[in-house]
Amino acid sequence: QAEPTDQDAWRAFADRYGPEIRNWVRHWGLQPADVDDVAQEVLAKLAVRMRSFRYDPARSFRGWLKTVAAHAWQDFAADRQRFGRPVGG
């Protein structure tokens, strides 16, 4: 199992799941200009979390990934509201 510190493996991971993460946050109503920012934040959080992640074949990896993405989106939206900036298209 490759660690996120393996640049080739991490690039392949980001290439595979990055578009899906962007689709989720776009669907949740972010402005197009913010989609890439939130997707990058999700990938940054994943880089840390993947160090201790252990795959459980009885559970959904994409479900877990979507939960991480949802939390990053919620954090982004909360920060925007706190500073009086609109969220959404």
N, CA, C and O atoms as CSV, one atom per row, in Angstrom:
chain,resi,resn,atom,element,x,y,z
A,1,GLN,N,N,0.850,-1.184,0.000
A,1,GLN,CA,C,0.000,0.000,0.000
A,1,GLN,C,C,0.890,1.240,0.000
A,1,GLN,O,O,1.759,1.378,0.862
A,2,ALA,N,N,0.686,2.124,-0.938
A,2,ALA,CA,C,1.522,3.314,-1.086
A,2,ALA,C,C,1.111,4.385,-0.091
A,2,ALA,O,O,-0.075,4.590,0.168
A,3,GLU,N,N,2.094,5.058,0.454
A,3,GLU,CA,C,1.864,6.170,1.368
A,3,GLU,C,C,1.631,7.447,0.562
A,3,GLU,O,O,2.120,7.564,-0.561
A,4,PRO,N,N,0.882,8.415,1.127
A,4,PRO,CA,C,0.686,9.684,0.415
A,4,PRO,C,C,1.986,10.417,0.132
A,4,PRO,O,O,2.005,11.306,-0.720
A,5,THR,N,N,3.069,10.079,0.811
A,5,THR,CA,C,4.347,10.724,0.544
A,5,THR,C,C,4.947,10.237,-0.772
A,5,THR,O,O,5.870,10.868,-1.286
A,6,ASP,N,N,4.459,9.153,-1.321
A,6,ASP,CA,C,4.891,8.665,-2.626
A,6,ASP,C,C,4.221,9.560,-3.675
A,6,ASP,O,O,3.022,9.438,-3.929
A,7,GLN,N,N,5.003,10.457,-4.279
A,7,GLN,CA,C,4.441,11.484,-5.162
A,7,GLN,C,C,3.676,10.915,-6.352
A,7,GLN,O,O,2.632,11.450,-6.724
A,8,ASP,N,N,4.177,9.848,-6.949
A,8,ASP,CA,C,3.478,9.259,-8.088
A,8,ASP,C,C,2.136,8.675,-7.668
A,8,ASP,O,O,1.130,8.849,-8.355
A,9,ALA,N,N,2.129,7.985,-6.541
A,9,ALA,CA,C,0.878,7.397,-6.043
A,9,ALA,C,C,-0.109,8.493,-5.671
A,9,ALA,O,O,-1.301,8.383,-5.957
A,10,TRP,N,N,0.387,9.552,-5.030
A,10,TRP,CA,C,-0.502,10.643,-4.629
A,10,TRP,C,C,-1.070,11.358,-5.860
A,10,TRP,O,O,-2.249,11.713,-5.884
A,11,ARG,N,N,-0.240,11.566,-6.870
A,11,ARG,CA,C,-0.703,12.204,-8.110
A,11,ARG,C,C,-1.784,11.346,-8.770
A,11,ARG,O,O,-2.789,11.868,-9.252
A,12,ALA,N,N,-1.576,10.037,-8.789
A,12,ALA,CA,C,-2.571,9.129,-9.366
A,12,ALA,C,C,-3.866,9.182,-8.563
A,12,ALA,O,O,-4.955,9.165,-9.138
A,13,PHE,N,N,-3.754,9.246,-7.242
A,13,PHE,CA,C,-4.937,9.353,-6.381
A,13,PHE,C,C,-5.694,10.648,-6.691
A,13,PHE,O,O,-6.912,10.631,-6.871
A,14,ALA,N,N,-4.969,11.764,-6.751
A,14,ALA,CA,C,-5.598,13.063,-7.015
A,14,ALA,C,C,-6.220,13.100,-8.404
A,14,ALA,O,O,-7.284,13.691,-8.590
A,15,ASP,N,N,-5.567,12.475,-9.381
A,15,ASP,CA,C,-6.122,12.421,-10.737
A,15,ASP,C,C,-7.401,11.590,-10.767
A,15,ASP,O,O,-8.337,11.908,-11.500
A,16,ARG,N,N,-7.436,10.542,-9.981
A,16,ARG,CA,C,-8.607,9.662,-9.978
A,16,ARG,C,C,-9.780,10.263,-9.214
A,16,ARG,O,O,-10.914,10.238,-9.694
A,17,TYR,N,N,-9.512,10.802,-8.028
A,17,TYR,CA,C,-10.606,11.256,-7.167
A,17,TYR,C,C,-10.845,12.762,-7.206
A,17,TYR,O,O,-11.912,13.215,-6.790
A,18,GLY,N,N,-9.892,13.550,-7.691
A,18,GLY,CA,C,-10.076,14.997,-7.753
A,18,GLY,C,C,-11.306,15.419,-8.536
A,18,GLY,O,O,-12.072,16.252,-8.053
A,19,PRO,N,N,-11.526,14.869,-9.745
A,19,PRO,CA,C,-12.722,15.252,-10.494
A,19,PRO,C,C,-14.022,14.910,-9.753
A,19,PRO,O,O,-14.995,15.662,-9.812
A,20,GLU,N,N,-14.024,13.783,-9.066
A,20,GLU,CA,C,-15.225,13.412,-8.314
A,20,GLU,C,C,-15.464,14.369,-7.150
A,20,GLU,O,O,-16.603,14.751,-6.881
A,21,ILE,N,N,-14.400,14.754,-6.465
A,21,ILE,CA,C,-14.517,15.722,-5.368
A,21,ILE,C,C,-15.041,17.045,-5.912
A,21,ILE,O,O,-15.936,17.646,-5.319
A,22,ARG,N,N,-14.491,17.506,-7.038
A,22,ARG,CA,C,-14.965,18.761,-7.634
A,22,ARG,C,C,-16.443,18.667,-8.022
A,22,ARG,O,O,-17.191,19.627,-7.838
A,23,ASN,N,N,-16.864,17.533,-8.551
A,23,ASN,CA,C,-18.283,17.356,-8.892
A,23,ASN,C,C,-19.164,17.439,-7.658
A,23,ASN,O,O,-20.223,18.066,-7.694
A,24,TRP,N,N,-18.740,16.816,-6.568
A,24,TRP,CA,C,-19.538,16.884,-5.337
A,24,TRP,C,C,-19.688,18.316,-4.849
A,24,TRP,O,O,-20.802,18.769,-4.583
A,25,VAL,N,N,-18.563,19.041,-4.727
A,25,VAL,CA,C,-18.668,20.388,-4.174
A,25,VAL,C,C,-19.391,21.326,-5.128
A,25,VAL,O,O,-20.056,22.263,-4.686
A,26,ARG,N,N,-19.272,21.089,-6.419
A,26,ARG,CA,C,-20.037,21.882,-7.393
A,26,ARG,C,C,-21.533,21.621,-7.191
A,26,ARG,O,O,-22.343,22.548,-7.198
A,27,HIS,N,N,-21.878,20.368,-7.015
A,27,HIS,CA,C,-23.279,19.977,-6.803
A,27,HIS,C,C,-23.836,20.591,-5.517
A,27,HIS,O,O,-25.027,20.892,-5.442
A,28,TRP,N,N,-22.991,20.776,-4.516
A,28,TRP,CA,C,-23.430,21.342,-3.245
A,28,TRP,C,C,-23.591,22.852,-3.309
A,28,TRP,O,O,-23.925,23.480,-2.305
A,29,GLY,N,N,-23.357,23.443,-4.479
A,29,GLY,CA,C,-23.707,24.835,-4.686
A,29,GLY,C,C,-22.596,25.853,-4.601
A,29,GLY,O,O,-22.869,27.041,-4.435
A,30,LEU,N,N,-21.358,25.429,-4.709
A,30,LEU,CA,C,-20.285,26.419,-4.676
A,30,LEU,C,C,-20.197,27.184,-5.984
A,30,LEU,O,O,-20.540,26.665,-7.047
A,31,GLN,N,N,-19.737,28.416,-5.895
A,31,GLN,CA,C,-19.461,29.192,-7.085
A,31,GLN,C,C,-18.317,28.505,-7.827
A,31,GLN,O,O,-17.420,27.943,-7.198
A,32,PRO,N,N,-18.343,28.547,-9.159
A,32,PRO,CA,C,-17.282,27.882,-9.925
A,32,PRO,C,C,-15.871,28.283,-9.494
A,32,PRO,O,O,-14.962,27.454,-9.496
A,33,ALA,N,N,-15.688,29.542,-9.127
A,33,ALA,CA,C,-14.361,30.005,-8.721
A,33,ALA,C,C,-13.888,29.353,-7.427
A,33,ALA,O,O,-12.686,29.306,-7.166
A,34,ASP,N,N,-14.814,28.850,-6.617
A,34,ASP,CA,C,-14.462,28.265,-5.326
A,34,ASP,C,C,-14.305,26.747,-5.370
A,34,ASP,O,O,-13.755,26.156,-4.441
A,35,VAL,N,N,-14.775,26.120,-6.425
A,35,VAL,CA,C,-14.749,24.660,-6.515
A,35,VAL,C,C,-13.324,24.117,-6.390
A,35,VAL,O,O,-13.080,23.198,-5.609
A,36,ASP,N,N,-12.395,24.670,-7.144
A,36,ASP,CA,C,-11.015,24.177,-7.089
A,36,ASP,C,C,-10.367,24.436,-5.736
A,36,ASP,O,O,-9.587,23.615,-5.251
A,37,ASP,N,N,-10.689,25.583,-5.119
A,37,ASP,CA,C,-10.130,25.873,-3.795
A,37,ASP,C,C,-10.568,24.831,-2.771
A,37,ASP,O,O,-9.754,24.331,-1.994
A,38,VAL,N,N,-11.850,24.511,-2.775
A,38,VAL,CA,C,-12.356,23.532,-1.808
A,38,VAL,C,C,-11.829,22.140,-2.143
A,38,VAL,O,O,-11.495,21.377,-1.236
A,39,ALA,N,N,-11.748,21.801,-3.416
A,39,ALA,CA,C,-11.204,20.493,-3.798
A,39,ALA,C,C,-9.758,20.369,-3.335
A,39,ALA,O,O,-9.355,19.308,-2.856
A,40,GLN,N,N,-8.968,21.434,-3.470
A,40,GLN,CA,C,-7.584,21.407,-2.995
A,40,GLN,C,C,-7.533,21.249,-1.475
A,40,GLN,O,O,-6.669,20.547,-0.948
A,41,GLU,N,N,-8.445,21.893,-0.786
A,41,GLU,CA,C,-8.510,21.764,0.678
A,41,GLU,C,C,-8.836,20.325,1.073
A,41,GLU,O,O,-8.263,19.792,2.023
A,42,VAL,N,N,-9.756,19.703,0.343
A,42,VAL,CA,C,-10.097,18.300,0.600
A,42,VAL,C,C,-8.863,17.426,0.402
A,42,VAL,O,O,-8.561,16.581,1.244
A,43,LEU,N,N,-8.155,17.622,-0.694
A,43,LEU,CA,C,-6.962,16.818,-0.962
A,43,LEU,C,C,-5.884,17.052,0.100
A,43,LEU,O,O,-5.174,16.118,0.472
A,44,ALA,N,N,-5.756,18.275,0.585
A,44,ALA,CA,C,-4.784,18.557,1.646
A,44,ALA,C,C,-5.169,17.822,2.930
A,44,ALA,O,O,-4.308,17.264,3.609
A,45,LYS,N,N,-6.453,17.822,3.258
A,45,LYS,CA,C,-6.914,17.098,4.448
A,45,LYS,C,C,-6.703,15.598,4.283
A,45,LYS,O,O,-6.329,14.901,5.227
A,46,LEU,N,N,-6.944,15.117,3.080
A,46,LEU,CA,C,-6.753,13.691,2.819
A,46,LEU,C,C,-5.294,13.289,2.944
A,46,LEU,O,O,-4.993,12.197,3.426
A,47,ALA,N,N,-4.386,14.155,2.518
A,47,ALA,CA,C,-2.959,13.848,2.620
A,47,ALA,C,C,-2.578,13.559,4.067
A,47,ALA,O,O,-1.738,12.698,4.328
A,48,VAL,N,N,-3.185,14.268,5.000
A,48,VAL,CA,C,-2.927,14.036,6.419
A,48,VAL,C,C,-3.663,12.789,6.895
A,48,VAL,O,O,-3.071,11.931,7.549
A,49,ARG,N,N,-4.942,12.686,6.573
A,49,ARG,CA,C,-5.755,11.567,7.062
A,49,ARG,C,C,-5.339,10.218,6.496
A,49,ARG,O,O,-5.490,9.193,7.162
A,50,MET,N,N,-4.818,10.208,5.276
A,50,MET,CA,C,-4.446,8.942,4.646
A,50,MET,C,C,-3.274,8.268,5.363
A,50,MET,O,O,-3.071,7.063,5.214
A,51,ARG,N,N,-2.518,9.022,6.124
A,51,ARG,CA,C,-1.391,8.425,6.861
A,51,ARG,C,C,-1.872,7.377,7.860
A,51,ARG,O,O,-1.180,6.393,8.118
A,52,SER,N,N,-3.066,7.593,8.423
A,52,SER,CA,C,-3.578,6.639,9.417
A,52,SER,C,C,-4.781,5.851,8.895
A,52,SER,O,O,-5.359,5.045,9.624
A,53,PHE,N,N,-5.155,6.080,7.649
A,53,PHE,CA,C,-6.318,5.402,7.084
A,53,PHE,C,C,-6.032,3.915,6.877
A,53,PHE,O,O,-4.975,3.539,6.371
A,54,ARG,N,N,-6.972,3.094,7.268
A,54,ARG,CA,C,-6.890,1.656,7.022
A,54,ARG,C,C,-8.158,1.250,6.292
A,54,ARG,O,O,-9.268,1.430,6.791
A,55,TYR,N,N,-7.971,0.699,5.102
A,55,TYR,CA,C,-9.110,0.311,4.273
A,55,TYR,C,C,-9.873,-0.836,4.916
A,55,TYR,O,O,-9.279,-1.825,5.347
A,56,ASP,N,N,-11.181,-0.698,4.977
A,56,ASP,CA,C,-12.072,-1.744,5.473
A,56,ASP,C,C,-12.968,-2.132,4.304
A,56,ASP,O,O,-13.843,-1.356,3.922
A,57,PRO,N,N,-12.770,-3.322,3.724
A,57,PRO,CA,C,-13.561,-3.714,2.561
A,57,PRO,C,C,-15.063,-3.801,2.833
A,57,PRO,O,O,-15.858,-3.840,1.895
A,58,ALA,N,N,-15.451,-3.831,4.092
A,58,ALA,CA,C,-16.874,-3.872,4.429
A,58,ALA,C,C,-17.510,-2.485,4.372
A,58,ALA,O,O,-18.730,-2.357,4.470
A,59,ARG,N,N,-16.692,-1.450,4.213
A,59,ARG,CA,C,-17.212,-0.081,4.176
A,59,ARG,C,C,-16.865,0.563,2.849
A,59,ARG,O,O,-16.011,0.071,2.112
A,60,SER,N,N,-17.519,1.647,2.557
A,60,SER,CA,C,-17.334,2.347,1.287
A,60,SER,C,C,-16.244,3.413,1.400
A,60,SER,O,O,-16.372,4.356,2.180
A,61,PHE,N,N,-15.162,3.260,0.612
A,61,PHE,CA,C,-14.118,4.279,0.595
A,61,PHE,C,C,-14.677,5.587,0.046
A,61,PHE,O,O,-14.413,6.657,0.593
A,62,ARG,N,N,-15.451,5.500,-1.040
A,62,ARG,CA,C,-16.019,6.732,-1.618
A,62,ARG,C,C,-16.980,7.414,-0.657
A,62,ARG,O,O,-17.087,8.641,-0.655
A,63,GLY,N,N,-17.674,6.641,0.152
A,63,GLY,CA,C,-18.544,7.231,1.168
A,63,GLY,C,C,-17.740,8.027,2.180
A,63,GLY,O,O,-18.118,9.137,2.556
A,64,TRP,N,N,-16.617,7.445,2.623
A,64,TRP,CA,C,-15.731,8.131,3.554
A,64,TRP,C,C,-15.154,9.383,2.903
A,64,TRP,O,O,-15.094,10.446,3.521
A,65,LEU,N,N,-14.732,9.247,1.657
A,65,LEU,CA,C,-14.166,10.368,0.911
A,65,LEU,C,C,-15.193,11.496,0.768
A,65,LEU,O,O,-14.860,12.671,0.928
A,66,LYS,N,N,-16.417,11.136,0.472
A,66,LYS,CA,C,-17.470,12.145,0.327
A,66,LYS,C,C,-17.737,12.843,1.663
A,66,LYS,O,O,-18.040,14.036,1.687
A,67,THR,N,N,-17.626,12.109,2.770
A,67,THR,CA,C,-17.794,12.713,4.092
A,67,THR,C,C,-16.686,13.725,4.362
A,67,THR,O,O,-16.956,14.814,4.867
A,68,VAL,N,N,-15.448,13.380,4.033
A,68,VAL,CA,C,-14.332,14.325,4.193
A,68,VAL,C,C,-14.584,15.566,3.333
A,68,VAL,O,O,-14.368,16.691,3.784
A,69,ALA,N,N,-15.038,15.361,2.107
A,69,ALA,CA,C,-15.336,16.483,1.208
A,69,ALA,C,C,-16.450,17.356,1.775
A,69,ALA,O,O,-16.371,18.583,1.724
A,70,ALA,N,N,-17.482,16.724,2.311
A,70,ALA,CA,C,-18.608,17.478,2.876
A,70,ALA,C,C,-18.155,18.329,4.056
A,70,ALA,O,O,-18.600,19.468,4.200
A,71,HIS,N,N,-17.284,17.799,4.893
A,71,HIS,CA,C,-16.779,18.573,6.031
A,71,HIS,C,C,-15.951,19.757,5.561
A,71,HIS,O,O,-16.055,20.843,6.132
A,72,ALA,N,N,-15.137,19.574,4.539
A,72,ALA,CA,C,-14.347,20.688,4.002
A,72,ALA,C,C,-15.266,21.746,3.402
A,72,ALA,O,O,-15.039,22.942,3.583
A,73,TRP,N,N,-16.299,21.312,2.693
A,73,TRP,CA,C,-17.263,22.259,2.118
A,73,TRP,C,C,-17.975,23.033,3.233
A,73,TRP,O,O,-18.149,24.248,3.138
A,74,GLN,N,N,-18.381,22.328,4.280
A,74,GLN,CA,C,-19.059,22.989,5.401
A,74,GLN,C,C,-18.137,23.997,6.086
A,74,GLN,O,O,-18.568,25.091,6.451
A,75,ASP,N,N,-16.865,23.625,6.260
A,75,ASP,CA,C,-15.903,24.564,6.852
A,75,ASP,C,C,-15.750,25.797,5.972
A,75,ASP,O,O,-15.707,26.918,6.478
A,76,PHE,N,N,-15.668,25.602,4.668
A,76,PHE,CA,C,-15.534,26.707,3.725
A,76,PHE,C,C,-16.763,27.619,3.811
A,76,PHE,O,O,-16.632,28.841,3.887
A,77,ALA,N,N,-17.956,27.015,3.799
A,77,ALA,CA,C,-19.195,27.795,3.856
A,77,ALA,C,C,-19.293,28.559,5.176
A,77,ALA,O,O,-19.717,29.715,5.188
A,78,ALA,N,N,-18.912,27.935,6.272
A,78,ALA,CA,C,-18.968,28.603,7.577
A,78,ALA,C,C,-18.004,29.786,7.619
A,78,ALA,O,O,-18.340,30.846,8.148
A,79,ASP,N,N,-16.809,29.605,7.062
A,79,ASP,CA,C,-15.854,30.711,7.015
A,79,ASP,C,C,-16.395,31.860,6.179
A,79,ASP,O,O,-16.254,33.024,6.553
A,80,ARG,N,N,-17.007,31.541,5.061
A,80,ARG,CA,C,-17.561,32.589,4.193
A,80,ARG,C,C,-18.680,33.343,4.905
A,80,ARG,O,O,-18.748,34.570,4.832
A,81,GLN,N,N,-19.547,32.622,5.583
A,81,GLN,CA,C,-20.652,33.276,6.285
A,81,GLN,C,C,-20.137,34.123,7.440
A,81,GLN,O,O,-20.658,35.204,7.714
A,82,ARG,N,N,-19.121,33.626,8.105
A,82,ARG,CA,C,-18.545,34.350,9.245
A,82,ARG,C,C,-17.972,35.702,8.792
A,82,ARG,O,O,-18.020,36.690,9.525
A,83,PHE,N,N,-17.438,35.718,7.582
A,83,PHE,CA,C,-16.838,36.953,7.071
A,83,PHE,C,C,-17.753,37.700,6.109
A,83,PHE,O,O,-17.312,38.632,5.438
A,84,GLY,N,N,-19.022,37.303,6.034
A,84,GLY,CA,C,-20.004,38.031,5.248
A,84,GLY,C,C,-19.892,37.902,3.756
A,84,GLY,O,O,-20.332,38.785,3.020
A,85,ARG,N,N,-19.304,36.807,3.290
A,85,ARG,CA,C,-19.185,36.585,1.846
A,85,ARG,C,C,-20.187,35.538,1.420
A,85,ARG,O,O,-20.418,34.574,2.150
A,86,PRO,N,N,-20.789,35.705,0.255
A,86,PRO,CA,C,-21.784,34.738,-0.204
A,86,PRO,C,C,-21.171,33.396,-0.569
A,86,PRO,O,O,-20.014,33.306,-0.978
A,87,VAL,N,N,-21.981,32.356,-0.411
A,87,VAL,CA,C,-21.610,31.005,-0.837
A,87,VAL,C,C,-22.659,30.552,-1.810
A,87,VAL,O,O,-23.851,30.741,-1.567
A,88,GLY,N,N,-22.250,29.964,-2.899
A,88,GLY,CA,C,-23.220,29.437,-3.872
A,88,GLY,C,C,-23.224,30.223,-5.150
A,88,GLY,O,O,-22.654,31.309,-5.257
A,89,GLY,N,N,-23.908,29.617,-6.141
A,89,GLY,CA,C,-23.920,30.217,-7.464
A,89,GLY,C,C,-25.087,31.121,-7.706
A,89,GLY,O,O,-25.212,31.691,-8.790
